[in-house]
Each structure stands twice: as structure tokens, then as C-alpha cells.
């Protein structure tokens, strides 16, 4: 009787099986689940508060259209850019919440990406215009914008929109729906054979869109603070900088993390090999950091109306009067930005003293005659 056991069939198939391909780690699953909840929740809060605040702001501006001022024009353009950004937030929230990712058309991806950067460019350039006007009014008692010549402010706002649209052209061209980690994403899709387009678009964003206007904005605010501390005693000028400065600080706090992360991603593209050796998957980490910081950047669209409500007493009175249907006869500036306003109190006082001196001289001459 043959008692030999044939084990050849058991050990012939000795292929190894990679369990990591089908096994989903609990940490990765929990991380994706938290992203699918926290990011849409953040966008939803921003959308509700932002639309409510900017809607009330536009209603107040529409109510006082008969006594329109130069500062109202700047606030209107800032509010319009914020509303455009807020309207794209449901698309980004759906991309983060849905397992399939981006489920909309490709042109919506291009428009959403362009509006995101247009909001940033318009916001920083309009703040630069307001700060430069206030700086000129302090150092030389002159103003870039005047209530008697409102054409210049419309030209400035139109130029800001044209420059912002030009800088956002790469987003309209290279934004596309791509597949990453079995999920559709709306992201930049540059040609793999040529990385010059990515480098050029990023350099335009970093230099013309961020560093140069940010430097001008910081320089103006610092010079204004030094001038106010040393010389001027005008209450109107101090009120203006107390409104401008929080707007600038909140803008930078919201947008700075995103721009720093974008710079890191730009430099990582030039030294990708060295980074890949040090980290396991730097591209995935940077993509996630860009997603989180872009959500924080959108936060300023709902914070700006809250700043107006807390800092601008005239705007607060006008809004409460509108909600309670009370009559408001005051035609003072709602925002106290010092843009296109009349001569400050100290200059008016000097003018009155000059008139009194001339009248006294005339009286003396008449008595002598």
C-alpha cells in the first residue's frame, strides 16, 4: 500500500498576496469621514452667515442710494466679490462630502476656481486703494478720491476687476475635473510635459497678486499709525484707521495660511525628489492642507459684515432702523473709512479761524475809514 503524500499541489502556488491593497486602515477611514463632515459644515456656516450679513449690507446700501458716498462704492464691490465666493461654497462642500467627489460640470469647476482667486485679488487691491487714499489724506491733507469727482473711484474699481480677471485667467484655463485616489476632484491640471505654465501662474499669484499688494498695504498701515501717533489729533482720521486696520488684519489672518501653503507647494514642485525621500506622501498632505486653508480663507466673506456691524456705529444704527422700520435722517458716512469724505474737523476749524481773522481785518479797516 502506497502511503506517500503528494504535497506538490499545495505548495506549487506560492504567490504572495498584498493585503494592503484591499485592507482599509481605520485611521484613514476616520480621517476621510471627518473631512466629509467638518469641511462641509464649515462651508455651510460660512454660507449662511455670509449671505445673511452681506444681504443686510446690500439692503442698507440700497436704502441710502440717494445719499451715496465714495466709501459706499468700495464697500459695495467688496460685498459683491464676497457674495460671488459664497455662492460657490455649496459646490466645494459637495466635493468634500460626496464619496464620488466633484459631481458637477467642468465649466462650473473653472468658474468656481476663478471666483475663488478673483475674490482674493479684488479684496486685497480694494483695501490697497482705501489705505493709499487715507495715507495721502494724512500726510498731505489731500485725497485720491473726492465726492465732487466720483468718476475716479469707478475707474479704480473697474481697473481692480480687470486686473483680478487677468490674474485669474490661469484658473479658467487649467482648472479641470481630475481623478485622484478613486475620487473626482476639481483642481488645477497642468500639462505634465511642461511645468512652465504652473510656475508662471504661481509666480504671478505670489508676486503681483500677493506679495506686492500686501507689502503696499502693510507699509500704508504702518505709516498711517506712525503719523497718527506723532502729529494729528483728528478724531475722524483715528476712527478711519480703527476701521481699516481690523479689516486688513482679518483679511491677512484668513488668507495667509492658504498663501503660505501654496508657496510650499510651488517650491515642492521644483524639489520634488528631495521631498519625496523625506516624507511618505507629501502630495497628499499638501492637497489636504490646501483644502483646509482654502476653507479658512473663505471665512473672511462672512466676517467682514460682522466687522462693519461692530466697528461702524452709523451702519449699525442704519441697519437697526431698517429692521425696525424707523426713520433715519442722518447722512453721515456709514463706514468711517475716510474715503472721499469732507475736510476733517481740524481743517474745518482752521478754515473757520481764517474766516474770523479776515472778518476782523475788514472790520478794523472799515472803522479806520
Secondary structure as a PSIPRED ss2 file (coil, helix, strand):
# PSIPRED VFORMAT (PSIPRED V4.0)

   1 X C   1.000  0.000  0.000
   2 X C   1.000  0.000  0.000
   3 X C   1.000  0.000  0.000
   4 X C   1.000  0.000  0.000
   5 X C   1.000  0.000  0.000
   6 X C   1.000  0.000  0.000
   7 X C   1.000  0.000  0.000
   8 X H   0.000  1.000  0.000
   9 X H   0.000  1.000  0.000
  10 X H   0.000  1.000  0.000
  11 X H   0.000  1.000  0.000
  12 X H   0.000  1.000  0.000
  13 X C   1.000  0.000  0.000
  14 X C   1.000  0.000  0.000
  15 X C   1.000  0.000  0.000
  16 X C   1.000  0.000  0.000
  17 X C   1.000  0.000  0.000
  18 X C   1.000  0.000  0.000
  19 X C   1.000  0.000  0.000
  20 X C   1.000  0.000  0.000
  21 X C   1.000  0.000  0.000
  22 X C   1.000  0.000  0.000
  23 X C   1.000  0.000  0.000
  24 X C   1.000  0.000  0.000
  25 X C   1.000  0.000  0.000
  26 X H   0.000  1.000  0.000
  27 X H   0.000  1.000  0.000
  28 X H   0.000  1.000  0.000
  29 X H   0.000  1.000  0.000
  30 X H   0.000  1.000  0.000
  31 X H   0.000  1.000  0.000
  32 X H   0.000  1.000  0.000
  33 X H   0.000  1.000  0.000
  34 X H   0.000  1.000  0.000
  35 X H   0.000  1.000  0.000
  36 X H   0.000  1.000  0.000
  37 X H   0.000  1.000  0.000
  38 X H   0.000  1.000  0.000
  39 X H   0.000  1.000  0.000
  40 X H   0.000  1.000  0.000
  41 X H   0.000  1.000  0.000
  42 X H   0.000  1.000  0.000
  43 X H   0.000  1.000  0.000
  44 X H   0.000  1.000  0.000
  45 X H   0.000  1.000  0.000
  46 X H   0.000  1.000  0.000
  47 X H   0.000  1.000  0.000
  48 X H   0.000  1.000  0.000
  49 X H   0.000  1.000  0.000
  50 X H   0.000  1.000  0.000
  51 X H   0.000  1.000  0.000
  52 X H   0.000  1.000  0.000
  53 X H   0.000  1.000  0.000
  54 X H   0.000  1.000  0.000
  55 X H   0.000  1.000  0.000
  56 X H   0.000  1.000  0.000
  57 X H   0.000  1.000  0.000
  58 X H   0.000  1.000  0.000
  59 X H   0.000  1.000  0.000
  60 X H   0.000  1.000  0.000
  61 X H   0.000  1.000  0.000
  62 X H   0.000  1.000  0.000
  63 X H   0.000  1.000  0.000
  64 X C   1.000  0.000  0.000
  65 X H   0.000  1.000  0.000
  66 X H   0.000  1.000  0.000
  67 X H   0.000  1.000  0.000
  68 X C   1.000  0.000  0.000
  69 X C   1.000  0.000  0.000
  70 X H   0.000  1.000  0.000
  71 X H   0.000  1.000  0.000
  72 X H   0.000  1.000  0.000
  73 X H   0.000  1.000  0.000
  74 X H   0.000  1.000  0.000
  75 X H   0.000  1.000  0.000
  76 X H   0.000  1.000  0.000
  77 X H   0.000  1.000  0.000
  78 X H   0.000  1.000  0.000
  79 X H   0.000  1.000  0.000
  80 X H   0.000  1.000  0.000
  81 X H   0.000  1.000  0.000
  82 X H   0.000  1.000  0.000
  83 X H   0.000  1.000  0.000
  84 X H   0.000  1.000  0.000
  85 X H   0.000  1.000  0.000
  86 X H   0.000  1.000  0.000
  87 X H   0.000  1.000  0.000
  88 X H   0.000  1.000  0.000
  89 X H   0.000  1.000  0.000
  90 X H   0.000  1.000  0.000
  91 X H   0.000  1.000  0.000
  92 X H   0.000  1.000  0.000
  93 X H   0.000  1.000  0.000
  94 X H   0.000  1.000  0.000
  95 X H   0.000  1.000  0.000
  96 X H   0.000  1.000  0.000
  97 X H   0.000  1.000  0.000
  98 X C   1.000  0.000  0.000
  99 X C   1.000  0.000  0.000
 100 X C   1.000  0.000  0.000
 101 X E   0.000  0.000  1.000
 102 X C   1.000  0.000  0.000
 103 X C   1.000  0.000  0.000
 104 X C   1.000  0.000  0.000
 105 X C   1.000  0.000  0.000
 106 X H   0.000  1.000  0.000
 107 X H   0.000  1.000  0.000
 108 X H   0.000  1.000  0.000
 109 X H   0.000  1.000  0.000
 110 X H   0.000  1.000  0.000
 111 X H   0.000  1.000  0.000
 112 X H   0.000  1.000  0.000
 113 X H   0.000  1.000  0.000
 114 X H   0.000  1.000  0.000
 115 X H   0.000  1.000  0.000
 116 X H   0.000  1.000  0.000
 117 X H   0.000  1.000  0.000
 118 X H   0.000  1.000  0.000
 119 X H   0.000  1.000  0.000
 120 X H   0.000  1.000  0.000
 121 X H   0.000  1.000  0.000
 122 X H   0.000  1.000  0.000
 123 X H   0.000  1.000  0.000
 124 X H   0.000  1.000  0.000
 125 X H   0.000  1.000  0.000
 126 X H   0.000  1.000  0.000
 127 X H   0.000  1.000  0.000
 128 X H   0.000  1.000  0.000
 129 X H   0.000  1.000  0.000
 130 X H   0.000  1.000  0.000
 131 X H   0.000  1.000  0.000
 132 X H   0.000  1.000  0.000
 133 X H   0.000  1.000  0.000
 134 X H   0.000  1.000  0.000
 135 X H   0.000  1.000  0.000
 136 X H   0.000  1.000  0.000
 137 X H   0.000  1.000  0.000
 138 X H   0.000  1.000  0.000
 139 X H   0.000  1.000  0.000
 140 X C   1.000  0.000  0.000
 141 X C   1.000  0.000  0.000
 142 X C   1.000  0.000  0.000
 143 X C   1.000  0.000  0.000
 144 X C   1.000  0.000  0.000
 145 X C   1.000  0.000  0.000
 146 X E   0.000  0.000  1.000
 147 X C   1.000  0.000  0.000
 148 X C   1.000  0.000  0.000
 149 X E   0.000  0.000  1.000
 150 X C   1.000  0.000  0.000
 151 X H   0.000  1.000  0.000
 152 X H   0.000  1.000  0.000
 153 X H   0.000  1.000  0.000
 154 X H   0.000  1.000  0.000
 155 X H   0.000  1.000  0.000
 156 X H   0.000  1.000  0.000
 157 X H   0.000  1.000  0.000
 158 X H   0.000  1.000  0.000
 159 X H   0.000  1.000  0.000
 160 X H   0.000  1.000  0.000
 161 X H   0.000  1.000  0.000
 162 X H   0.000  1.000  0.000
 163 X H   0.000  1.000  0.000
 164 X H   0.000  1.000  0.000
 165 X H   0.000  1.000  0.000
 166 X H   0.000  1.000  0.000
 167 X H   0.000  1.000  0.000
 168 X C   1.000  0.000  0.000
 169 X H   0.000  1.000  0.000
 170 X H   0.000  1.000  0.000
 171 X H   0.000  1.000  0.000
 172 X H   0.000  1.000  0.000
 173 X H   0.000  1.000  0.000
 174 X H   0.000  1.000  0.000
 175 X E   0.000  0.000  1.000
 176 X E   0.000  0.000  1.000
 177 X E   0.000  0.000  1.000
 178 X E   0.000  0.000  1.000
 179 X E   0.000  0.000  1.000
 180 X E   0.000  0.000  1.000
 181 X C   1.000  0.000  0.000
 182 X C   1.000  0.000  0.000
 183 X E   0.000  0.000  1.000
 184 X E   0.000  0.000  1.000
 185 X E   0.000  0.000  1.000
 186 X E   0.000  0.000  1.000
 187 X E   0.000  0.000  1.000
 188 X E   0.000  0.000  1.000
 189 X C   1.000  0.000  0.000
 190 X C   1.000  0.000  0.000
 191 X C   1.000  0.000  0.000
 192 X C   1.000  0.000  0.000
 193 X C   1.000  0.000  0.000
 194 X C   1.000  0.000  0.000
 195 X C   1.000  0.000  0.000
 196 X H   0.000  1.000  0.000
 197 X H   0.000  1.000  0.000
 198 X H   0.000  1.000  0.000
 199 X H   0.000  1.000  0.000
 200 X H   0.000  1.000  0.000
 201 X H   0.000  1.000  0.000
 202 X H   0.000  1.000  0.000
 203 X H   0.000  1.000  0.000
 204 X H   0.000  1.000  0.000
 205 X H   0.000  1.000  0.000
 206 X H   0.000  1.000  0.000
 207 X H   0.000  1.000  0.000
 208 X H   0.000  1.000  0.000
 209 X H   0.000  1.000  0.000
 210 X H   0.000  1.000  0.000
 211 X H   0.000  1.000  0.000
 212 X H   0.000  1.000  0.000
 213 X H   0.000  1.000  0.000
 214 X H   0.000  1.000  0.000
 215 X H   0.000  1.000  0.000
 216 X H   0.000  1.000  0.000
 217 X H   0.000  1.000  0.000
 218 X H   0.000  1.000  0.000
 219 X H   0.000  1.000  0.000
 220 X H   0.000  1.000  0.000
 221 X H   0.000  1.000  0.000
 222 X H   0.000  1.000  0.000
 223 X H   0.000  1.000  0.000
 224 X H   0.000  1.000  0.000
 225 X H   0.000  1.000  0.000
 226 X H   0.000  1.000  0.000
 227 X H   0.000  1.000  0.000
 228 X H   0.000  1.000  0.000
 229 X H   0.000  1.000  0.000
 230 X H   0.000  1.000  0.000
 231 X C   1.000  0.000  0.000
 232 X C   1.000  0.000  0.000
 233 X C   1.000  0.000  0.000
 234 X C   1.000  0.000  0.000
 235 X H   0.000  1.000  0.000
 236 X H   0.000  1.000  0.000
 237 X H   0.000  1.000  0.000
 238 X H   0.000  1.000  0.000
 239 X H   0.000  1.000  0.000
 240 X H   0.000  1.000  0.000
 241 X H   0.000  1.000  0.000
 242 X H   0.000  1.000  0.000
 243 X H   0.000  1.000  0.000
 244 X H   0.000  1.000  0.000
 245 X H   0.000  1.000  0.000
 246 X H   0.000  1.000  0.000
 247 X H   0.000  1.000  0.000
 248 X H   0.000  1.000  0.000
 249 X H   0.000  1.000  0.000
 250 X H   0.000  1.000  0.000
 251 X H   0.000  1.000  0.000
 252 X H   0.000  1.000  0.000
 253 X H   0.000  1.000  0.000
 254 X H   0.000  1.000  0.000
 255 X H   0.000  1.000  0.000
 256 X H   0.000  1.000  0.000
 257 X H   0.000  1.000  0.000
 258 X H   0.000  1.000  0.000
 259 X H   0.000  1.000  0.000
 260 X H   0.000  1.000  0.000
 261 X H   0.000  1.000  0.000
 262 X H   0.000  1.000  0.000
 263 X H   0.000  1.000  0.000
 264 X H   0.000  1.000  0.000
 265 X H   0.000  1.000  0.000
 266 X H   0.000  1.000  0.000
 267 X H   0.000  1.000  0.000
 268 X H   0.000  1.000  0.000
 269 X H   0.000  1.000  0.000
 270 X H   0.000  1.000  0.000
 271 X C   1.000  0.000  0.000
 272 X H   0.000  1.000  0.000
 273 X H   0.000  1.000  0.000
 274 X H   0.000  1.000  0.000
 275 X H   0.000  1.000  0.000
 276 X H   0.000  1.000  0.000
 277 X H   0.000  1.000  0.000
 278 X H   0.000  1.000  0.000
 279 X C   1.000  0.000  0.000
 280 X C   1.000  0.000  0.000
 281 X C   1.000  0.000  0.000
 282 X H   0.000  1.000  0.000
 283 X H   0.000  1.000  0.000
 284 X H   0.000  1.000  0.000
 285 X H   0.000  1.000  0.000
 286 X H   0.000  1.000  0.000
 287 X H   0.000  1.000  0.000
 288 X H   0.000  1.000  0.000
 289 X H   0.000  1.000  0.000
 290 X H   0.000  1.000  0.000
 291 X H   0.000  1.000  0.000
 292 X H   0.000  1.000  0.000
 293 X H   0.000  1.000  0.000
 294 X H   0.000  1.000  0.000
 295 X H   0.000  1.000  0.000
 296 X H   0.000  1.000  0.000
 297 X H   0.000  1.000  0.000
 298 X C   1.000  0.000  0.000
 299 X C   1.000  0.000  0.000
 300 X H   0.000  1.000  0.000
 301 X H   0.000  1.000  0.000
 302 X H   0.000  1.000  0.000
 303 X H   0.000  1.000  0.000
 304 X H   0.000  1.000  0.000
 305 X H   0.000  1.000  0.000
 306 X H   0.000  1.000  0.000
 307 X H   0.000  1.000  0.000
 308 X H   0.000  1.000  0.000
 309 X H   0.000  1.000  0.000
 310 X H   0.000  1.000  0.000
 311 X H   0.000  1.000  0.000
 312 X C   1.000  0.000  0.000
 313 X H   0.000  1.000  0.000
 314 X H   0.000  1.000  0.000
 315 X H   0.000  1.000  0.000
 316 X H   0.000  1.000  0.000
 317 X H   0.000  1.000  0.000
 318 X H   0.000  1.000  0.000
 319 X H   0.000  1.000  0.000
 320 X H   0.000  1.000  0.000
 321 X H   0.000  1.000  0.000
 322 X H   0.000  1.000  0.000
 323 X H   0.000  1.000  0.000
 324 X H   0.000  1.000  0.000
 325 X C   1.000  0.000  0.000
 326 X C   1.000  0.000  0.000
 327 X C   1.000  0.000  0.000
 328 X C   1.000  0.000  0.000
 329 X C   1.000  0.000  0.000
 330 X C   1.000  0.000  0.000
 331 X C   1.000  0.000  0.000
 332 X C   1.000  0.000  0.000
 333 X C   1.000  0.000  0.000
 334 X C   1.000  0.000  0.000
 335 X C   1.000  0.000  0.000
 336 X C   1.000  0.000  0.000
 337 X C   1.000  0.000  0.000
 338 X C   1.000  0.000  0.000
 339 X C   1.000  0.000  0.000
 340 X C   1.000  0.000  0.000
 341 X C   1.000  0.000  0.000
 342 X C   1.000  0.000  0.000
 343 X C   1.000  0.000  0.000
 344 X C   1.000  0.000  0.000
 345 X H   0.000  1.000  0.000
 346 X H   0.000  1.000  0.000
 347 X H   0.000  1.000  0.000
 348 X H   0.000  1.000  0.000
 349 X H   0.000  1.000  0.000
 350 X H   0.000  1.000  0.000
 351 X H   0.000  1.000  0.000
 352 X H   0.000  1.000  0.000
 353 X H   0.000  1.000  0.000
 354 X H   0.000  1.000  0.000
 355 X H   0.000  1.000  0.000
 356 X H   0.000  1.000  0.000
 357 X H   0.000  1.000  0.000
 358 X H   0.000  1.000  0.000
 359 X H   0.000  1.000  0.000
 360 X H   0.000  1.000  0.000
 361 X H   0.000  1.000  0.000
 362 X H   0.000  1.000  0.000
 363 X H   0.000  1.000  0.000
 364 X H   0.000  1.000  0.000
 365 X H   0.000  1.000  0.000
 366 X H   0.000  1.000  0.000
 367 X H   0.000  1.000  0.000
 368 X H   0.000  1.000  0.000
 369 X C   1.000  0.000  0.000
